[in-house]
Amino acid sequence: MIYFISDIHLGYYSGEKNKAIERLLVSFFDAIAQRCQVLVIAGDLFDFWFDYRFVVPKHFFKTISKLYELKEKGIEIIYLMGNHDFGHYTFFSEELGIAVIEEDLEREFFGKKFYISHGDGKIQGDFGYRILKSILRNGFSRSLFRLIHPDLGILIAKNSSHKSRSYTTRRAQKDFDSLFEFAKLKIDEGFDYVIMGHSHKSEFRSYKNGYYVNLGDWLSNPLAGSFDGKEMQLVPITKIIENKIKA
């Protein structure tokens, strides 16, 4: 079984709200551990992430530990970088054995061709964001940011992520059909499934012989995609945890 999640945004809330999302995520990981062959995280697992040379954010310890546990069980974990968790350095690759992929990914599962993308930068005419993305993901820019004390740096990143979410929400009301238009181009190229996130708008749309699947977000309606080789589903996380469906 292949599972897909996106836009969990751990750290967006503080206190009990954030703990509740993390408990749900950890429970989901436990629920899929026996059947999962590949777990795909399509970006924005964290609402902000920046690991320094010797420091990582402490608030995500349970999630990080569970990812390590899944990896130790032999589950392949594919992690695409989102527009919020762009600050990865070496921690995930060196300590967890999970490569963080900065670009879109083409992959075959059970004979079906998948195109997987977080979805940022795909909105037509969003040239400003594409320029910002190139700056934020630039190695030199990230090196400069690491010179800031971690406490201050994480505070800045958290504040910026909230502003970015407000911008994303406004664009979602009018522009995210661009993601479906992009997906159609990929299906025309021969992909069976185009998996994306970013818009915080869950969708499952057919086009010709393929499908566009947007995984939505965990701040409003936590879902996971599951693919058993025959059928792709968008499934409520609570139903997976409660074993109410075969997923």
C-alpha positions in Angstrom: 0.0 0.0 0.0 1.2 3.5 -0.9 0.1 6.4 1.3 0.2 10.1 0.5 -0.1 13.0 2.9 0.5 16.8 2.6 0.1 20.1 4.4 -0.1 18.9 7.9 1.5 22.2 9.0 2.7 21.1 12.4 3.5 24.2 14.4 0.9 26.4 12.8 -1.1 26.3 16.1 0.4 26.4 19.5 -0.4 24.6 22.7 -3.1 21.9 22.8 -4.2 22.5 19.1 -0.8 21.6 17.8 -0.5 18.7 20.2 -3.8 17.3 18.9 -2.7 17.4 15.3 0.6 15.7 16.2 -1.3 13.0 18.2 -3.4 12.4 15.1 -0.4 12.2 12.9 1.4 9.7 15.2 -1.7 7.6 15.4 -2.0 7.6 11.6 1.7 6.4 11.4 0.9 3.6 13.9 -2.2 2.6 12.0 -0.5 2.2 8.6 2.8 0.7 9.8 1.9 -2.9 9.0 0.6 -2.3 5.5 2.6 0.6 4.2 5.3 0.0 1.7 5.9 3.7 0.7 4.8 6.9 2.5 4.9 10.0 0.4 4.9 13.3 2.2 4.1 15.9 -0.5 5.3 19.0 1.4 4.6 21.2 4.3 4.8 18.5 7.0 5.8 21.4 9.2 4.4 24.9 9.1 8.0 26.0 9.4 11.2 24.0 9.5 14.8 25.1 9.7 17.5 22.9 10.9 20.8 24.6 11.8 24.2 22.9 12.0 23.7 21.7 15.5 20.1 22.6 16.3 16.6 21.3 15.1 13.2 22.5 16.3 12.3 20.6 19.5 8.5 20.8 19.2 8.4 18.1 16.6 10.3 15.4 18.5 7.5 12.9 18.5 6.9 13.2 14.8 10.6 12.9 14.0 10.9 9.9 16.3 8.0 8.1 14.6 9.4 8.8 11.1 12.6 7.2 12.2 10.7 4.2 13.6 8.9 3.8 10.3 12.1 4.0 8.4 13.6 1.3 10.6 10.7 -1.0 9.8 11.8 -0.8 6.2 9.1 1.6 5.0 10.3 3.9 2.2 9.6 7.5 3.0 9.6 10.1 0.2 9.6 13.7 1.4 9.0 16.5 -1.0 9.9 20.0 0.2 7.0 22.4 0.6 7.0 26.1 0.6 6.8 26.2 4.4 9.4 23.5 5.3 12.1 24.8 3.0 14.7 25.1 5.6 16.1 21.5 5.5 19.9 21.1 5.8 21.3 17.7 6.7 19.3 16.4 9.7 16.7 14.4 7.8 19.2 12.8 5.4 22.0 12.1 7.9 20.0 11.2 11.1 16.8 9.7 9.6 18.0 8.4 6.3 15.2 10.4 4.5 16.2 12.5 1.5 14.4 15.7 1.2 13.5 16.3 -2.5 13.4 19.9 -3.7 11.8 19.3 -7.1 8.8 17.5 -8.5 9.0 13.7 -8.6 8.1 11.1 -11.2 7.6 7.6 -9.8 5.9 4.3 -10.8 3.9 2.3 -8.3 2.3 -1.0 -9.2 2.7 -0.2 -12.9 1.0 3.2 -12.7 2.8 6.4 -13.4 2.6 9.1 -10.7 3.7 12.8 -11.0 4.1 14.1 -7.4 4.4 17.8 -6.6 3.8 20.0 -3.6 2.1 22.5 -6.1 3.8 25.7 -5.2 4.9 27.8 -8.2 2.3 26.1 -10.4 -0.2 29.0 -10.3 -0.4 30.8 -13.6 1.1 34.3 -13.5 2.5 33.9 -9.9 5.9 35.2 -11.0 6.5 37.0 -7.7 6.3 33.7 -5.7 8.6 31.9 -8.2 11.3 34.6 -7.6 10.8 34.3 -3.8 11.0 30.5 -4.0 14.3 30.7 -5.9 15.7 33.0 -3.1 14.4 31.0 -0.2 15.8 27.7 -1.5 19.1 29.2 -2.5 21.9 27.6 -0.5 23.6 31.0 0.1 20.4 32.5 1.5 19.9 29.5 3.8 23.5 29.8 5.0 23.0 33.4 5.9 19.8 32.6 7.8 21.7 30.0 9.9 23.9 32.9 11.2 20.8 34.1 13.2 20.3 32.6 16.6 17.9 29.7 16.4 15.4 31.1 18.8 15.1 34.3 16.8 15.3 32.5 13.4 12.5 30.1 14.2 10.4 33.0 15.5 10.9 34.9 12.2 10.1 31.7 10.2 6.9 31.1 12.2 5.7 34.7 11.7 6.5 34.4 7.9 4.7 31.1 7.6 1.5 32.7 9.0 1.6 35.5 6.4 2.3 32.9 3.7 -0.8 30.9 4.7 -3.0 34.0 4.5 -1.7 34.6 1.0 -2.3 31.0 0.0 -5.9 31.2 1.4 -6.6 34.3 -0.7 -5.2 32.7 -3.8 -7.2 29.5 -3.2 -10.5 31.3 -3.7 -9.8 32.1 -7.3 -6.5 30.7 -8.7 -6.1 27.0 -7.8 -7.8 25.7 -10.9 -4.3 26.3 -12.3 -3.2 23.2 -10.4 -5.8 21.1 -12.3 -4.7 22.7 -15.6 -1.1 21.7 -14.8 -2.3 18.2 -13.9 -4.0 17.9 -17.2 -0.8 18.6 -19.0 1.0 15.9 -17.1 -1.8 13.4 -17.8 -1.5 14.3 -21.5 2.1 13.3 -21.2 1.1 9.8 -20.0 0.9 10.0 -16.2 -1.9 8.1 -14.6 -2.1 10.1 -11.4 -1.0 13.7 -10.5 -0.7 14.1 -6.8 -0.4 17.6 -5.3 -1.1 19.6 -2.1 -0.5 23.3 -1.4 -4.0 24.6 -2.2 -5.5 23.3 1.1 -8.4 22.2 -1.1 -8.9 18.5 -1.4 -9.9 17.3 -4.9 -10.3 14.1 -6.8 -10.9 14.9 -10.5 -10.7 12.7 -13.6 -9.4 13.8 -16.9 -9.2 11.5 -19.9 -7.5 8.3 -18.6 -5.9 9.9 -15.6 -6.7 11.6 -12.2 -5.7 14.7 -10.4 -5.7 14.2 -6.6 -5.1 17.1 -4.2 -4.5 15.9 -0.7 -6.0 19.0 1.1 -4.7 20.0 4.5 -4.8 18.8 8.1 -5.8 22.1 9.6 -9.4 21.7 8.4 -10.0 18.1 7.1 -7.2 15.6 7.6 -7.1 13.2 4.7 -4.6 10.7 3.2 -4.4 9.3 -0.3 -4.0 5.5 -0.5 -3.2 3.4 -3.5 -3.3 -0.4 -3.4 -2.3 -0.9 -7.0 -5.8 -0.9 -8.3 -7.7 1.9 -6.7 -6.7 5.4 -5.5 -8.7 6.8 -2.6 -8.9 10.0 -0.5 -9.6 8.8 3.0 -10.4 10.6 6.3 -7.5 10.0 8.7 -9.8 9.1 11.6 -11.3 6.2 9.6 -7.8 4.8 8.9 -7.0 5.1 12.6 -10.2 3.5 13.7 -9.8 0.7 11.1 -13.2 1.5 9.6 -12.0 1.0 6.1 -9.5 -1.2 4.4 -6.7 1.3 3.7 
